[in-house]
Amino acid sequence: MAQFRNTWIDIRLDHITSNLNLIRNASEKAIFAVIKANAYGHGDVEVARHLEKLNVSYLCVSSLDEAVHLRKHGIETPVIILGYCETEHLHIAGENKITCIIPSKEWLLNALSSYTSLQNLVFHIKIDSGMNRVGIKNIEEYKEVLQLAKNHQLNLEGVCTHLSSSNMSDQILTDKQLETFKKFLESSDSGFRWIHVANSDAAVTVSKQDGVSNAVRCGISMYGYSTFNQELQPVLSLHCGINQIKKLYPGDKVSYSATYTASKEETIAIIPIGYADGLDRKLQGFHFSIKGHPCEVIGRVCMDLIIIRVPVDTKLTDVVEIIGYHRNAADMAKHLDTIPYEILTSLSPRITRRYWQNNDLIKSINERFD
Ligand SMILES: Cc1ncc(COP(=O)(O)O)c(C=O)c1O
């Protein structure tokens, strides 16, 4: 472990445990835990290690790169690539026991023509039930894929689809997608071991009574955010120390392009975090916290530094909470007109992650040194 910069992320693994329990109770389905994009910024290897203890059925990633990274770090739980795996790399997926999605008949034909044997691979078919992203849109094509899989004795373990609008309060589009997905399933009797549809929001709304699925793919809710479930607890908080405290006098200007001018005497702190850490340049005007006091971001966010207005009694030893109890990733997302997913996945790997189990610090990781 090494940490020479006073900027860090705290990850509460016990909150992942309690969030997963809530999702399990709400959905009554097996859990496919989504840990793509570095586990939404939380650190995929450590989160995967924790999830292995919680008996999740699958870990979901977006690419073969992410999947192999997990295997290289000793993760043994089944891993599925939700995104597109180039057929030329399928042997790597086989060697690493990584489950792949069949996104189209064309993809499967390509795979079958490139390899003499695909029997050591596990596949799930992806149905495009209305989002018009990756997946098979046409029932005839689906049936042809099933036939090809049968002819070549492929291990077709699952079938899935992805919902576009499960965050909406009316479920019109979700119901329509479910109806379409069911038509695919009814078109042939394939006896899949896994049928998975719901993401976080659907897991707590439609999943229980969708009548077909036996697993939910949950990402953001595991990390503590959801449109519908307010009992979840955010897992991640972001903090930094203070490099310097100084006074501004009326007319003093702050940071690049001098976008802030002091109108009276003010105390400011220069803090070691910036847009290279994943904080958006549009955070000017947002508030961080010191001991619960809101501290406005003044002037442009720099690459490695931000300037905030602080109470006069602020000390160099004080800690600045950037994402945490007072303002979480959803609050920051609102200010930036985006979603918590983007806030969390943007956090740079250059920030040290500290992992907590209840109140014990169990590990501290900075990718540069560990
Ligand atoms: C195919 C797929 N399934 C599940 C998820 C998880 O979604 P959520 O984080 O809303 O649970 C994602 C996230 O982007 C996804 O792309």
The ligand as an SDF file (V2000), in Angstrom:
LIG
                    3D

 16 16  0  0  0  0  0  0  0  0999 V2000
  -26.8380   -5.1470  -20.0450 C   0  0  0  0  0  0  0  0  0  0  0  0
  -26.8370   -4.5010  -18.6930 C   0  0  0  0  0  0  0  0  0  0  0  0
  -27.4150   -5.1380  -17.6680 N   0  0  0  0  0  0  0  0  0  0  0  0
  -27.4270   -4.6090  -16.4300 C   0  0  0  0  0  0  0  0  0  0  0  0
  -26.8590   -3.3860  -16.1700 C   0  0  0  0  0  0  0  0  0  0  0  0
  -26.9230   -2.8230  -14.7740 C   0  0  0  0  0  0  0  0  0  0  0  0
  -27.7590   -1.7070  -14.7330 O   0  0  0  0  0  0  0  0  0  0  0  0
  -28.0200   -0.9780  -13.3380 P   0  0  0  0  0  0  0  0  0  0  0  0
  -26.7280   -0.3740  -12.9380 O   0  0  0  0  0  0  0  0  0  0  0  0
  -29.0670    0.0240  -13.6580 O   0  0  0  0  0  0  0  0  0  0  0  0
  -28.4730   -2.0210  -12.3920 O   0  0  0  0  0  0  0  0  0  0  0  0
  -26.2640   -2.6710  -17.2120 C   0  0  0  0  0  0  0  0  0  0  0  0
  -25.6810   -1.3570  -16.9390 C   0  0  0  0  0  0  0  0  0  0  0  0
  -25.3430   -0.5510  -17.7170 O   0  0  0  0  0  0  0  0  0  0  0  0
  -26.2500   -3.2490  -18.5110 C   0  0  0  0  0  0  0  0  0  0  0  0
  -25.6790   -2.6200  -19.5430 O   0  0  0  0  0  0  0  0  0  0  0  0
  1  2  1  0
  2  3  1  0
  2 15  2  0
  3  4  2  0
  4  5  1  0
  5  6  1  0
  5 12  2  0
  6  7  1  0
  7  8  1  0
  8  9  2  0
  8 10  1  0
  8 11  1  0
 12 13  1  0
 12 15  1  0
 13 14  2  0
 15 16  1  0
M  END
$$$$
